[in-house]
Amino acid sequence: MHIGLVIYGALADQSGGYRYDRHLVDALRAGGDTVEILSRPWRGYARHLSDSVSPAWAARLRAFRGEVLLEDELNHPSLLRAGRLVPAGVRRIGIVHHLRASEARAAWQNRGYAAVERAYLRGLDGFIFNSATTRAAVEALIGADKPGCVALPAGDRWKALPGRDEILLRTTHSGPLRVIAVGNLIPRKGLHTLIDAVIRLAPGSVRLRIVGHPTETDYAAGLRRQAEAGQRAAWVRFDGALSDDALGAALRESDVLALPSSYEGYGIVYIEGMGFGLPALASRAGAAGEIITPEADGWLVAPGDAAAIAGALNAVQMDRKRLAAMSLAARARFDVHPSWATSMAKAREFVRYNPARHGDDDDR
């Protein structure tokens, strides 16, 4: 099959959504399909909306010659008129990581985003969802009458992972609890709440390592000032973006992975950290509850609840036997999670399956 994929920027970008899209493209190509990338530059939401009246973009969509056009839902403002531009007979499938209207912001703003997303989503022929939570959000917006497939992100990014003995030995150290946060430095990731939690703990009881690209430079600078003002600058380390090998090494020498985002459509980093035996701390908003069993292999807290985060970290800092049990439980959770190969094979089957010929292909 000839398949198109609409994305902003480059497929090599390092966020979880792009990693998901790359794995899907790799699976399609490995199966013999041709995948054509249709990319638009990052320009901001309002300017993306103007793509709907761009003659050059309209011509690009009209020129597409293939059976299926995959559209990362992040690109929805640029695709509002795609139904009138893409050639007849092309099946349009949205890859939905999470809805913009699901993010934490003022209600009036989300009503506006929801109206735009609703108009876009109604024009699609089917969906690949990254979680049951994302599926439910889409169906709450437009109903459940379109075919869809939930293909979970996976965590098998590294082949060499610590075993039981290494995980147990790691938890016996007597130093500060080593907490790692992995994600772009943007407000949605909740890193300011995490630093607030560290400030509430006894000096030297926790070391926080923040790994991620400073996407929003003002926010990143504010995080550093927050740590300095709370007299924890020496205990909060900013690494920036790391290579896969360096990130794997950082995860291997950590005790807990914490990313209390205000919303995650799934949260690949949680299951990736569990592969290293790291209990995961996340907020209840979004799909983290599909991964984490509270108090067993991690914690779920209310968005913005620094006190709850501090309490969870302090508990395992003071009780290393509990840390060991949770670490082994995290690894056990990882071991039963589907691999990228399994999930993307499911997604590829959905992409190649034509419900117009075979009836509704819904995986519920």
C-alpha positions as CSV (number, residue, x, y, z in Angstrom):
1,M,0.0,0.0,0.0
2,H,1.0,3.6,-0.5
3,I,0.4,5.4,2.8
4,G,0.8,9.1,3.7
5,L,1.6,10.5,7.2
6,V,0.9,14.1,8.1
7,I,3.1,15.5,10.8
8,Y,4.6,18.8,12.0
9,G,8.3,19.1,11.9
10,A,10.5,16.0,11.5
11,L,9.7,12.4,12.3
12,A,13.0,12.2,14.2
13,D,11.7,14.6,16.9
14,Q,12.1,13.1,20.4
15,S,8.7,13.4,22.1
16,G,6.7,10.3,22.9
17,G,4.2,11.0,20.1
18,Y,6.8,11.2,17.5
19,R,8.4,8.0,18.8
20,Y,5.0,6.3,18.4
21,D,4.6,7.6,14.9
22,R,8.2,6.4,14.0
23,H,7.5,2.9,15.3
24,L,4.3,2.8,13.2
25,V,6.1,4.0,10.1
26,D,8.8,1.4,10.7
27,A,6.2,-1.4,11.0
28,L,4.4,-0.3,7.8
29,R,7.7,-0.1,5.8
30,A,8.9,-3.4,7.3
31,G,5.7,-5.0,6.1
32,G,6.3,-3.8,2.5
33,D,4.2,-0.6,2.5
34,T,5.4,2.7,1.1
35,V,5.1,5.6,3.6
36,E,5.2,9.2,2.3
37,I,5.8,11.9,4.9
38,L,3.8,15.1,4.4
39,S,5.3,17.6,6.8
40,R,4.4,21.1,7.8
41,P,6.7,23.4,9.8
42,W,5.9,24.3,13.4
43,R,4.4,27.8,13.5
44,G,1.9,28.0,16.4
45,Y,-1.8,27.1,16.6
46,A,-3.2,30.3,15.0
47,R,-0.9,30.1,12.0
48,H,-1.6,26.4,11.6
49,L,-5.3,27.3,11.3
50,S,-4.3,29.4,8.3
51,D,-3.0,26.3,6.5
52,S,-6.7,25.6,5.8
53,V,-6.6,28.4,3.3
54,S,-3.1,27.9,2.0
55,P,-3.0,27.2,-1.8
56,A,0.3,25.4,-1.5
57,W,-0.9,23.1,1.3
58,A,-4.1,22.5,-0.6
59,A,-2.2,21.5,-3.7
60,R,0.0,19.2,-1.6
61,L,-3.0,17.3,-0.3
62,R,-4.7,17.2,-3.7
63,A,-1.5,15.7,-5.2
64,F,-1.4,12.8,-2.7
65,R,-1.8,9.4,-4.5
66,G,-2.3,6.6,-2.1
67,E,-4.8,4.4,-0.4
68,V,-4.5,5.7,3.2
69,L,-3.6,9.1,4.7
70,L,-2.5,8.9,8.4
71,E,-2.9,12.2,10.2
72,D,-1.3,12.8,13.6
73,E,-4.2,14.5,15.4
74,L,-1.8,17.1,16.6
75,N,-2.0,18.5,13.1
76,H,-5.7,19.0,13.2
77,P,-5.7,22.8,12.7
78,S,-3.9,22.4,9.4
79,L,-6.3,19.7,8.2
80,L,-9.7,21.2,8.7
81,R,-10.4,21.3,5.0
82,A,-8.6,18.1,4.2
83,G,-11.8,16.2,3.5
84,R,-12.5,18.5,0.6
85,L,-8.9,18.4,-0.7
86,V,-7.7,14.8,-0.4
87,P,-8.6,12.7,-3.5
88,A,-11.8,10.6,-3.3
89,G,-11.3,7.1,-2.1
90,V,-8.4,7.9,0.2
91,R,-9.1,6.5,3.7
92,R,-8.2,9.1,6.4
93,I,-7.1,7.7,9.7
94,G,-6.3,9.9,12.7
95,I,-3.5,8.9,15.1
96,V,-4.7,10.4,18.4
97,H,-2.2,10.8,21.2
98,H,-4.4,13.1,23.2
99,L,-6.8,15.9,22.5
100,R,-5.7,19.5,22.9
101,A,-9.1,20.1,24.6
102,S,-8.1,17.5,27.3
103,E,-5.2,19.6,28.5
104,A,-5.4,21.7,31.7
105,R,-6.3,25.3,30.8
106,A,-9.2,27.8,31.2
107,A,-12.6,26.2,30.4
108,W,-13.5,28.8,27.8
109,Q,-10.2,28.1,25.9
110,N,-10.9,24.4,25.9
111,R,-14.4,24.9,24.6
112,G,-12.8,26.7,21.6
113,Y,-10.3,23.9,21.0
114,A,-13.0,21.3,21.4
115,A,-15.1,22.9,18.7
116,V,-12.2,22.9,16.3
117,E,-11.2,19.3,17.1
118,R,-14.8,18.1,16.9
119,A,-15.1,19.5,13.4
120,Y,-11.9,17.9,12.4
121,L,-12.5,14.5,14.0
122,R,-15.9,14.1,12.4
123,G,-14.3,14.2,9.0
124,L,-12.0,11.2,9.6
125,D,-12.8,7.6,8.6
126,G,-11.2,5.9,11.6
127,F,-8.7,6.2,14.5
128,I,-5.7,4.7,16.0
129,F,-5.7,5.6,19.7
130,N,-2.8,5.3,22.1
131,S,-5.0,4.5,25.1
132,A,-8.5,3.6,26.2
133,T,-8.5,7.1,27.9
134,T,-7.8,8.8,24.6
135,R,-10.5,6.8,22.9
136,A,-13.0,7.7,25.5
137,A,-12.2,11.4,25.1
138,V,-12.7,11.3,21.4
139,E,-16.0,9.4,21.7
140,A,-17.2,11.9,24.3
141,L,-16.6,14.6,21.7
142,I,-18.0,13.0,18.5
143,G,-19.7,9.7,19.5
144,A,-18.6,6.1,18.9
145,D,-19.8,5.4,15.4
146,K,-16.4,5.4,13.7
147,P,-14.0,2.4,13.6
148,G,-11.0,2.5,15.9
149,C,-8.1,0.6,17.2
150,V,-6.3,1.0,20.6
151,A,-2.6,0.3,20.0
152,L,-0.7,0.9,23.3
153,P,2.8,2.6,23.3
154,A,5.5,0.3,24.5
155,G,8.6,0.6,26.7
156,D,11.0,-1.8,25.1
157,R,13.3,1.0,23.9
158,W,16.4,-0.5,25.5
159,K,17.4,-4.2,25.1
160,A,19.7,-4.5,28.1
161,L,17.6,-4.0,31.3
162,P,18.5,-4.6,34.9
163,G,17.4,-8.0,36.3
164,R,15.9,-8.7,39.7
165,D,19.2,-8.9,41.6
166,E,20.5,-5.6,40.2
167,I,17.2,-3.9,41.0
168,L,17.3,-5.2,44.6
169,L,20.9,-4.2,45.1
170,R,20.2,-0.7,43.8
171,T,17.5,-0.1,46.4
172,T,19.9,-0.9,49.3
173,H,22.0,2.3,49.0
174,S,21.8,4.6,52.0
175,G,22.1,7.9,50.2
176,P,19.4,10.3,49.0
177,L,16.5,9.0,47.0
178,R,17.4,9.4,43.4
179,V,14.4,10.7,41.4
180,I,14.4,11.2,37.7
181,A,12.0,13.2,35.6
182,V,12.0,12.7,31.8
183,G,10.1,15.1,29.5
184,N,10.2,18.3,27.6
185,L,10.4,21.3,29.9
186,I,6.9,22.6,29.4
187,P,4.3,23.5,32.0
188,R,2.1,20.5,31.2
189,K,4.7,18.1,32.5
190,G,4.3,19.5,36.0
191,L,8.0,19.9,36.8
192,H,7.3,23.0,38.9
193,T,5.1,20.9,41.1
194,L,7.8,18.2,41.4
195,I,10.4,20.8,42.4
196,D,7.9,22.2,44.9
197,A,7.7,18.7,46.4
198,V,11.5,18.4,46.7
199,I,11.6,21.8,48.5
200,R,9.2,20.5,51.1
201,L,11.5,17.5,51.9
202,A,14.5,17.6,54.2
203,P,17.6,19.0,52.5
204,G,19.7,16.2,51.0
205,S,17.0,13.5,51.3
206,V,16.2,13.6,47.6
207,R,18.2,14.2,44.5
208,L,16.2,15.2,41.5
209,R,17.5,14.8,37.9
210,I,15.5,16.5,35.2
211,V,16.1,15.2,31.6
212,G,14.5,16.9,28.7
213,H,14.7,19.6,26.1
214,P,14.1,23.2,27.4
215,T,11.2,23.6,24.9
216,E,9.8,26.7,26.6
217,T,12.9,28.6,27.6
218,D,11.2,31.0,30.0
219,Y,9.6,28.0,31.8
220,A,12.9,26.2,32.0
221,A,14.6,29.3,33.5
222,G,11.8,29.6,36.0
223,L,12.4,26.0,37.2
224,R,16.0,26.8,37.9
225,R,15.0,30.0,39.8
226,Q,12.4,28.0,41.8
227,A,15.1,25.5,42.9
228,E,17.4,28.3,43.8
229,A,14.8,30.2,45.8
230,G,13.9,27.0,47.7
231,Q,17.6,26.5,48.5
232,R,17.6,23.2,46.6
233,A,19.7,24.2,43.6
234,A,22.4,21.7,44.7
235,W,19.9,18.9,44.7
236,V,18.1,19.5,41.4
237,R,20.1,18.8,38.3
238,F,19.1,19.8,34.7
239,D,20.6,17.5,32.1
240,G,18.9,18.7,28.9
241,A,18.1,16.1,26.3
242,L,20.2,13.0,26.4
243,S,21.0,10.3,23.8
244,D,19.2,6.9,24.3
245,D,22.4,5.4,25.7
246,A,22.9,8.2,28.2
247,L,19.2,8.2,29.2
248,G,19.3,4.5,29.7
249,A,22.3,4.9,32.0
250,A,20.5,7.6,34.0
251,L,17.4,5.5,34.4
252,R,19.5,2.6,35.5
253,E,21.0,4.5,38.4
254,S,17.8,6.1,39.6
255,D,15.2,4.9,42.2
256,V,11.9,6.5,41.2
257,L,10.6,8.1,38.0
258,A,8.4,11.1,38.6
259,L,6.5,13.1,36.0
260,P,3.3,14.6,37.6
261,S,1.9,16.0,34.3
262,S,-1.3,17.9,34.3
263,Y,-2.4,15.5,31.5
264,E,-0.9,12.6,29.6
265,G,-2.7,10.8,26.8
266,Y,-0.7,7.8,27.8
267,G,2.8,8.5,29.2
268,I,5.4,6.3,27.5
269,V,8.1,7.3,29.9
270,Y,6.2,5.6,32.8
271,I,6.4,2.2,31.2
272,E,9.9,2.8,30.0
273,G,11.0,3.6,33.5
274,M,9.3,0.4,34.8
275,G,11.6,-1.6,32.6
276,F,14.4,-0.4,34.8
277,G,12.4,-1.3,37.9
278,L,11.5,2.4,38.7
279,P,8.2,2.9,40.5
280,A,6.4,5.7,38.6
281,L,4.7,8.8,40.0
282,A,2.1,10.5,37.8
283,S,-1.0,12.6,38.1
284,R,-4.5,11.0,37.9
285,A,-5.4,13.2,34.9
286,G,-5.2,11.3,31.7
287,A,-4.2,7.7,31.1
288,A,-1.4,7.1,33.7
289,G,-3.9,5.0,35.6
290,E,-3.9,2.5,32.8
291,I,-0.2,1.9,33.6
292,I,0.3,2.5,37.3
293,T,-1.3,0.6,40.2
294,P,-1.2,3.0,43.1
295,E,0.9,2.0,46.1
296,A,2.0,-1.2,44.2
297,D,4.2,-0.1,41.3
298,G,3.9,3.7,41.7
299,W,1.6,6.5,42.8
300,L,-1.2,8.6,41.3
301,V,-1.7,12.1,42.7
302,A,-4.0,15.0,42.0
303,P,-2.5,17.4,39.4
304,G,-0.5,20.1,41.3
305,D,-0.5,18.3,44.6
306,A,3.1,18.8,45.7
307,A,2.3,17.7,49.3
308,A,1.2,14.3,48.0
309,I,4.3,13.9,45.9
310,A,6.5,14.8,48.8
311,G,4.7,12.3,51.0
312,A,5.2,9.5,48.4
313,L,8.9,10.2,47.9
314,N,9.5,10.5,51.6
315,A,7.8,7.1,52.3
316,V,10.2,5.2,50.1
317,Q,13.2,7.3,51.1
318,M,12.5,6.2,54.7
319,D,11.6,2.6,53.9
320,R,13.9,0.9,51.5
321,K,12.2,-2.5,51.8
322,R,9.0,-0.8,50.5
323,L,11.1,0.8,47.7
324,A,12.5,-2.7,46.8
325,A,9.0,-4.2,46.7
326,M,7.6,-1.4,44.5
327,S,10.7,-1.6,42.2
328,L,10.1,-5.3,41.6
329,A,6.4,-4.7,41.0
330,A,7.2,-2.0,38.5
331,R,9.5,-4.4,36.6
332,A,6.8,-7.1,36.7
333,R,4.3,-4.6,35.2
334,F,6.7,-3.8,32.4
335,D,7.2,-7.5,31.7
336,V,3.5,-8.1,30.9
337,H,3.2,-4.9,28.7
338,P,2.9,-5.4,24.9
339,S,6.1,-4.7,22.9
340,W,6.3,-2.1,20.2
341,A,6.3,-4.9,17.6
342,T,3.0,-6.3,19.0
343,S,1.3,-3.0,19.3
344,M,2.4,-1.7,15.9
345,A,1.4,-5.0,14.2
346,K,-2.1,-4.3,15.6
347,A,-2.1,-0.8,14.3
348,R,-0.8,-1.9,10.8
349,E,-3.6,-4.4,10.6
350,F,-6.1,-1.7,11.2
351,V,-4.5,0.6,8.6
352,R,-4.5,-2.0,6.0
353,Y,-8.1,-3.2,6.8
354,N,-10.8,-1.5,4.8
355,P,-14.1,-1.5,6.7
356,A,-15.9,-0.3,3.5
357,R,-15.2,-3.8,2.1
358,H,-15.3,-5.9,5.3
359,G,-17.6,-4.1,7.7
360,D,-16.8,-2.1,10.8
361,D,-13.3,-2.9,12.1
362,D,-13.6,-1.9,15.7
363,D,-11.4,-3.6,18.3
364,R,-13.7,-3.2,21.3
